[in-house]
Amino acid sequence: MEDVRDFSRIPEKELPPCPVETTLMLISDRWKVLILRDLMAGTRRFGSLKNSIGHVTQKVLTANLREMEAQGLLTRKVYAEVPPRVEYTLTELGYSLKPVLDAMQRWGEQYRAAVGTA
């Protein structure tokens, strides 16, 4: 059985006027960027995400995943099994952040190279 929830998106009037601030509002948390990074490769289960991300607690990871689901960046699919199986997949909107993450990766590589040679 699939758990389908209809979370309303953030009303436009509550979004910051600056597009950069809007983007930061959605992905500024350290864990959210890592969740996005891991889900770019495809659907992942909760345990797989937790292991891949590292030192995040279950409570914090769950809170971030729920918030990202409410913001329309990913979907959560629950299977009626024992134990329950939950899978997370980026939405089209979530996948649209790929160029942002790619730019962050390139910049991070350039920074590391510059600092490493200084």
C-alpha positions in Angstrom: 0.0 0.0 0.0 1.3 3.4 -1.0 1.2 6.3 1.4 0.2 9.3 -0.8 0.0 12.7 0.9 -1.0 16.0 -0.7 1.3 18.6 0.9 0.6 22.1 -0.2 3.5 24.0 -1.7 4.8 27.1 0.0 2.5 29.9 -0.9 4.2 32.4 -3.3 3.5 35.3 -0.9 5.6 33.5 1.8 8.6 33.1 -0.6 11.4 35.6 -0.3 11.5 38.2 -3.0 15.1 37.3 -3.9 15.4 34.1 -6.0 18.8 33.3 -4.5 17.3 33.5 -1.0 14.4 31.2 -2.2 17.0 28.6 -3.3 18.9 28.9 -0.1 15.7 28.5 1.9 15.1 25.2 0.2 18.6 23.7 0.3 20.5 25.6 2.9 20.6 22.8 5.4 23.7 20.7 5.2 21.7 17.5 5.2 19.3 18.6 2.5 22.2 19.1 0.0 23.5 15.6 0.8 20.1 14.1 0.5 19.7 15.7 -2.9 23.2 14.5 -3.9 22.3 10.9 -3.0 18.9 10.9 -4.6 20.2 12.3 -7.9 21.3 8.8 -8.7 17.8 7.4 -8.2 15.4 6.1 -5.6 16.9 5.2 -2.2 15.6 3.7 1.0 15.8 5.4 4.4 18.6 3.2 5.7 20.7 3.6 2.6 20.4 7.4 2.8 21.3 7.4 6.5 24.4 5.2 5.9 25.5 7.3 2.9 25.1 10.7 4.7 27.0 9.6 7.8 26.6 11.4 11.1 23.0 12.5 10.8 20.6 11.2 13.4 17.4 9.3 12.4 15.3 12.1 13.8 17.1 14.9 11.9 17.1 12.9 8.6 13.4 12.1 9.0 12.6 15.8 9.6 14.6 16.9 6.6 13.0 14.3 4.3 9.5 15.3 5.5 10.3 19.0 4.9 11.6 18.3 1.4 8.5 16.2 0.7 6.3 19.1 1.8 8.3 21.5 -0.4 7.8 19.3 -3.4 11.4 18.2 -3.9 10.9 14.5 -3.3 8.3 11.8 -2.9 7.9 9.2 -0.2 6.5 5.8 -1.0 5.6 3.5 1.8 5.0 -0.2 1.2 2.7 -2.2 3.4 5.2 -4.7 4.5 6.6 -5.9 7.8 9.0 -4.3 8.5 7.7 -1.3 6.5 9.7 -0.3 3.5 10.0 3.4 2.6 11.5 4.7 -0.6 12.4 8.3 -1.5 12.6 9.7 -5.0 13.3 13.2 -6.3 10.4 14.9 -8.1 11.0 16.7 -11.4 11.4 19.8 -9.3 14.0 18.1 -7.2 15.9 16.9 -10.2 15.9 20.5 -11.6 18.4 21.3 -8.8 21.1 19.2 -10.5 22.8 22.1 -12.2 23.0 23.9 -8.9 24.6 20.9 -7.2 26.9 20.4 -10.2 28.0 24.0 -9.9 28.6 23.6 -6.1 30.7 20.5 -6.8 32.8 22.3 -9.4 33.3 25.2 -7.2 34.3 23.0 -4.2 36.8 21.2 -6.4 38.3 24.5 -7.6 38.4 25.8 -4.0 40.2 22.7 -2.7 42.7 22.9 -5.6 43.4 26.6 -4.9 43.7 26.1 -1.1 45.8 23.0 -1.6 48.3 24.8 -3.7 48.5 28.0 -1.7 
